[in-house]
Amino acid sequence: MADKNLKLCLLYDFYGNMLTEKQQECFELYYSEDLSLAEIAEHTGITRQGVRDSIKHAEAALLEMEEKLRITEKTQKLQEGLAEIVAMSREAERINRIDTPSLEMSGILRDIEKTARKLSEETL
């Protein structure tokens, strides 16, 4: 259950602004604020069933958007690729220090690692 909630929250980060205002409000109160359906109903002035329907429709919309666009999947693959670049850059730097050390090569490898880390942070 926690994995499902985590996935839905991640999808919400990517696609949440594509939901209706009511869906966004109910989703945030339910998943972020951990309010019960009854508490959300009282807060929003709609019925408990209306809150449940709004949340279920929001979940379905988020899952459908990801199925069609696959942005979170692509982002995860990008993150993994950038992590590999960082690891390879570190290994190349280690080898560079052992063999004929080159300050120029060390600088280039540090720049590669720094760029990969920056891109990784920006894609989150």
Backbone hydrogen bonds in HBPLUS format (Angstrom, degrees):
<---DONOR---> <-ACCEPTOR-->    atom                        ^
c    i                          cat <-CA-CA->   ^        H-A-AA   ^      H-
h    n   atom  resd res      DA  || num        DHA   H-A  angle D-A-AA Bond
n    s   type  num  typ     dist DA aas  dist angle  dist       angle   num
A0005-ASN N   A0001-MET O   2.99 MM   4  6.32 162.3  2.03 153.3 157.8     1
A0006-LEU N   A0002-ALA O   2.86 MM   4  6.04 158.3  1.90 148.4 154.6     2
A0007-LYS N   A0003-ASP O   2.90 MM   4  6.07 159.6  1.94 146.9 152.5     3
A0008-LEU N   A0004-LYS O   2.91 MM   4  6.15 162.2  1.94 152.2 156.9     4
A0009-CYS N   A0005-ASN O   2.92 MM   4  6.13 155.3  1.98 147.9 154.6     5
A0010-LEU N   A0006-LEU O   2.94 MM   4  6.16 154.0  2.01 148.1 155.2     6
A0011-LEU N   A0007-LYS O   2.88 MM   4  6.15 161.0  1.91 152.5 157.8     7
A0012-TYR N   A0008-LEU O   2.83 MM   4  6.02 147.7  1.94 141.6 151.2     8
A0013-ASP N   A0009-CYS O   3.02 MM   4  6.31 147.1  2.13 141.8 149.7     9
A0014-PHE N   A0010-LEU O   3.32 MM   4  6.72 145.8  2.45 143.0 151.1    10
A0014-PHE N   A0011-LEU O   3.11 MM   3  5.21 123.3  2.45  96.4 110.2    11
A0015-TYR N   A0011-LEU O   2.77 MM   4  5.92 169.4  1.78 161.2 164.6    12
A0016-GLY N   A0012-TYR O   2.69 MM   4  4.30 143.3  1.82 129.7 131.4    13
A0018-MET N   A0015-TYR O   2.83 MM   3  5.57 163.8  1.85 129.3 134.3    14
A0019-LEU N   A0016-GLY O   3.07 MM   3  5.56 168.3  2.08 117.8 121.3    15
A0024-GLN N   A0020-THR O   2.90 MM   4  6.16 162.7  1.93 155.3 160.2    16
A0025-GLU N   A0021-GLU O   2.90 MM   4  6.11 164.3  1.93 149.8 154.0    17
A0026-CYS N   A0022-LYS O   2.94 MM   4  6.11 172.4  1.95 153.0 155.1    18
A0027-PHE N   A0023-GLN O   2.83 MM   4  5.85 163.1  1.86 150.1 155.8    19
A0028-GLU N   A0024-GLN O   2.90 MM   4  6.00 169.1  1.91 153.5 156.5    20
A0029-LEU N   A0025-GLU O   2.99 MM   4  6.15 164.7  2.01 151.3 155.8    21
A0030-TYR N   A0026-CYS O   2.93 MM   4  6.01 152.9  2.00 146.9 154.4    22
A0031-TYR N   A0027-PHE O   2.79 MM   4  5.87 175.0  1.79 160.3 161.9    23
A0032-SER N   A0028-GLU O   2.78 MM   4  4.98 138.9  1.95 125.5 139.2    24
A0033-GLU N   A0028-GLU O   3.02 MM   5  6.49 147.6  2.13 152.0 159.9    25
A0035-LEU N   A0029-LEU O   2.97 MM   6  5.77 174.3  1.97 153.6 153.0    26
A0040-ILE N   A0036-SER O   2.94 MM   4  6.22 159.2  1.98 153.0 158.8    27
A0041-ALA N   A0037-LEU O   2.85 MM   4  6.04 156.5  1.91 148.3 155.4    28
A0042-GLU N   A0038-ALA O   2.99 MM   4  6.23 158.7  2.03 147.7 152.8    29
A0043-HIS N   A0039-GLU O   2.94 MM   4  6.14 155.8  2.00 144.0 151.1    30
A0044-THR N   A0040-ILE O   2.80 MM   4  5.92 157.7  1.84 156.1 161.1    31
A0045-GLY N   A0041-ALA O   2.80 MM   4  5.53 136.5  1.98 142.7 152.3    32
A0051-VAL N   A0047-THR O   2.92 MM   4  6.29 150.8  2.01 149.7 157.5    33
A0052-ARG N   A0048-ARG O   2.94 MM   4  6.25 163.4  1.97 150.3 154.6    34
A0053-ASP N   A0049-GLN O   2.86 MM   4  6.06 164.9  1.89 150.4 154.5    35
A0054-SER N   A0050-GLY O   2.94 MM   4  6.07 157.1  1.99 142.8 149.4    36
A0055-ILE N   A0051-VAL O   2.94 MM   4  6.20 160.8  1.98 156.3 160.7    37
A0056-LYS N   A0052-ARG O   2.89 MM   4  6.11 166.9  1.91 155.8 159.7    38
A0057-HIS N   A0053-ASP O   2.85 MM   4  5.99 160.6  1.89 151.3 156.6    39
A0058-ALA N   A0054-SER O   2.95 MM   4  6.09 152.0  2.03 140.7 148.9    40
A0059-GLU N   A0055-ILE O   2.86 MM   4  6.14 161.9  1.89 154.1 158.6    41
A0060-ALA N   A0056-LYS O   2.97 MM   4  6.17 164.0  1.99 148.3 152.6    42
A0061-ALA N   A0057-HIS O   2.88 MM   4  6.06 156.7  1.94 146.0 152.7    43
A0062-LEU N   A0058-ALA O   2.91 MM   4  6.13 160.8  1.94 153.9 158.7    44
A0063-LEU N   A0059-GLU O   2.99 MM   4  6.21 166.1  2.01 153.8 157.3    45
A0064-GLU N   A0060-ALA O   2.92 MM   4  6.06 154.3  1.99 145.9 153.5    46
A0065-MET N   A0061-ALA O   2.89 MM   4  6.08 159.0  1.94 149.8 155.3    47
A0066-GLU N   A0062-LEU O   3.03 MM   4  6.28 161.4  2.07 149.5 154.3    48
A0067-GLU N   A0063-LEU O   2.94 MM   4  6.11 152.5  2.02 142.2 150.3    49
A0068-LYS N   A0064-GLU O   3.02 MM   4  6.27 150.2  2.11 147.0 154.0    50
A0069-LEU N   A0065-MET O   2.77 MM   4  5.86 167.1  1.78 156.9 161.1    51
A0070-ARG N   A0066-GLU O   2.74 MM   4  4.67 142.7  1.88 121.4 133.6    52
A0074-LYS N   A0070-ARG O   2.97 MM   4  6.15 159.8  2.01 146.3 152.0    53
A0075-THR N   A0071-ILE O   2.84 MM   4  5.99 153.9  1.91 148.5 156.3    54
A0076-GLN N   A0072-THR O   2.92 MM   4  6.08 156.1  1.98 146.5 152.3    55
A0077-LYS N   A0073-GLU O   3.08 MM   4  6.36 159.9  2.12 147.5 152.5    56
A0078-LEU N   A0074-LYS O   2.92 MM   4  6.13 152.6  2.00 143.9 151.9    57
A0079-GLN N   A0075-THR O   2.87 MM   4  6.13 158.8  1.91 150.1 155.6    58
A0080-GLU N   A0076-GLN O   2.95 MM   4  6.23 158.4  2.00 150.0 155.6    59
A0081-GLY N   A0077-LYS O   2.93 MM   4  6.15 158.4  1.98 147.6 153.4    60
A0082-LEU N   A0078-LEU O   2.90 MM   4  6.14 157.9  1.94 153.1 159.1    61
A0083-ALA N   A0079-GLN O   2.96 MM   4  6.18 151.8  2.04 145.9 153.8    62
A0084-GLU N   A0080-GLU O   3.01 MM   4  6.31 149.0  2.11 144.4 152.8    63
A0085-ILE N   A0081-GLY O   3.00 MM   4  6.32 151.2  2.08 144.9 152.8    64
A0086-VAL N   A0082-LEU O   3.00 MM   4  6.30 158.1  2.05 148.4 153.6    65
A0087-ALA N   A0083-ALA O   3.00 MM   4  6.26 161.3  2.03 146.9 151.8    66
A0088-MET N   A0084-GLU O   2.84 MM   4  6.06 162.9  1.87 153.5 158.0    67
A0089-SER N   A0085-ILE O   2.87 MM   4  6.00 153.8  1.94 147.8 155.4    68
A0090-ARG N   A0086-VAL O   2.99 MM   4  6.24 156.2  2.04 149.5 155.5    69
A0091-GLU N   A0087-ALA O   2.99 MM   4  6.25 157.3  2.04 147.5 153.9    70
A0092-ALA N   A0088-MET O   2.86 MM   4  6.06 158.9  1.91 148.0 153.8    71
A0093-GLU N   A0089-SER O   2.93 MM   4  6.14 151.3  2.02 143.6 151.6    72
A0094-ARG N   A0090-ARG O   2.91 MM   4  6.20 152.4  1.99 146.3 153.8    73
A0095-ILE N   A0091-GLU O   2.95 MM   4  6.25 163.2  1.98 153.1 156.9    74
A0096-ASN N   A0092-ALA O   2.83 MM   4  5.99 154.0  1.90 144.3 152.5    75
A0097-ARG N   A0093-GLU O   3.03 MM   4  6.28 147.9  2.14 144.9 152.0    76
A0098-ILE N   A0094-ARG O   3.23 MM   4  6.54 143.2  2.38 141.9 151.6    77
A0098-ILE N   A0095-ILE O   3.07 MM   3  5.10 123.6  2.40  96.4 111.0    78
A0099-ASP N   A0095-ILE O   2.90 MM   4  6.11 174.9  1.91 169.2 167.4    79
A0106-SER N   A0102-SER O   2.95 MM   4  6.20 159.2  1.99 149.0 155.1    80
A0107-GLY N   A0103-LEU O   2.97 MM   4  6.19 156.7  2.03 147.3 152.7    81
A0108-ILE N   A0104-GLU O   3.04 MM   4  6.35 157.3  2.09 149.2 155.1    82
A0109-LEU N   A0105-MET O   2.90 MM   4  6.12 165.5  1.92 156.7 160.3    83
A0110-ARG N   A0106-SER O   2.96 MM   4  6.15 154.7  2.03 146.8 153.7    84
A0111-ASP N   A0107-GLY O   2.97 MM   4  6.19 153.3  2.05 144.2 151.7    85
A0112-ILE N   A0108-ILE O   2.90 MM   4  6.21 153.1  1.98 149.6 157.0    86
A0113-GLU N   A0109-LEU O   3.00 MM   4  6.24 164.7  2.03 148.1 151.8    87
A0114-LYS N   A0110-ARG O   2.84 MM   4  6.03 162.9  1.87 150.0 155.2    88
A0115-THR N   A0111-ASP O   2.89 MM   4  6.01 159.7  1.93 148.0 153.4    89
A0116-ALA N   A0112-ILE O   2.95 MM   4  6.17 161.3  1.98 151.6 156.7    90
A0117-ARG N   A0113-GLU O   2.92 MM   4  6.16 161.0  1.96 152.9 158.1    91
A0118-LYS N   A0114-LYS O   2.95 MM   4  6.13 158.6  2.00 146.7 152.9    92
A0119-LEU N   A0115-THR O   2.94 MM   4  6.17 164.8  1.96 152.7 156.4    93
A0120-SER N   A0116-ALA O   2.93 MM   4  6.08 153.2  2.01 144.3 152.3    94
A0121-GLU N   A0117-ARG O   2.96 MM   4  6.24 156.6  2.01 151.3 156.5    95
A0122-GLU N   A0118-LYS O   3.00 MM   4  6.24 152.7  2.07 147.7 155.6    96
A0123-THR N   A0119-LEU O   3.06 MM   4  6.23 133.4  2.28 143.7 154.5    97
A0124-LEU N   A0121-GLU O   3.40 MM   3  5.55 157.4  2.45 101.6 108.1    98
